[in-house]
């Protein structure tokens, strides 16, 4: 198996509308840390597969199609979901990607993929899996355990060439009042890991199934210092995993077909979930009067969720993507699946299975069926009916079994 890595910056001019928060006070005013687009390519001599990650809020289907054309091979384009980057048309149910970002991100993907192909060389792959504590938790449950799964793919070409980290946590440390462009938590993890592993080791961080997981109840602030603290926690845990036993995935010189993929198109029914806006407003006012910041934040988020949904939800088409890279199974899910959705797919004994979110489309939040029993932000903002997430999970499992 041959593996390559490429990356390029994604400049954001001052005055750019920013994505992620409805109550942003204005456009971007400067740069906290640079955004980038990175690409990994795998080639077995017969087929080539590419994974590109972009520091943007979401990937709509028009952008995914254009990026695949630019790559010239099978490509998954995954958004980091930073809330401190440009607005790329991130609305529940998906929509068109605004210019100039349709063209700029496509061009950056093409550049990164070409670099990766040019740098492909025989490599071995190993997966390391464990738990991460103290960084992410269920953002609608203040007392939920702050523990999430953490997966790493390490690529070796004699020594460690690079790592792909799958982190199922919303990269949202910086607040809505922030107007400086930043890759947020994903960028902090990349910086911290490079310090530990060396500048010659490439680092790619992909956001996993983080629909209901964030730093809301684990962060101690919402500034650059807190970003570095949380990024260091992730990097330290990654270093611990790399020092332990892993599972081999492919060999450098192995011949034959090691790469395969499949996609299935699904139509998701619209939600009929409703909520009383007046009651939510009254609940927020009562929470604000209590002086409890956690209760107040949860109450405000419910209002934000209701207002984020479009007036007339419609059926939503989505692609479910799976791939095999040697002994590794990958699922690339559109939108913002809950962590339990990924766990349902990854529960496949005998084969390491990693699940990425925010890939090749944006239907919005994909809550589990049980989550619809509670009127929390993600359910109120969701465009899709209960059972949609389970349909996606079962489709991914079946596609992997059929490969």
Buried (B, 14 or more C-beta within 10 A) or exposed (E): BBBBBBBBEBEBEEEBEBBBBEEBEEBBBEBBBBBBBBBBBBBBEEBBBBBBBBBBBBBBBBBBBBBBEBBEBBBBBBBBBBBBBBBBBBBBBBBEBEEEBBEBBBBBBBBBBBBBBEBBEEBBBBBBBBEBBBBBBBBBEBEBEBEBBBBBBBBBBEEBBBBBBBBBBBBBBBEBEBBBBBBBBBBBBBBBBBEBBEEEBBBBBBBBBBBBBBBBBBBEEBBBEBBBBBBBBBBBBBBEBBEEEBEEBBBBEEEEEBBBBBBBEBEBBBBEBEBEEEEBBEBBEEBBEEEEEEBBBBBBBBBBBBEBBBEEBEEBBBBBBBBBBBBBBBBBBBBBBBBBBBBBBBEEEEEBBBBBBBBBBBBBBBBBEEBBEEBBBBBBBBBBBBEBBBBBBEBBBBBBEEE
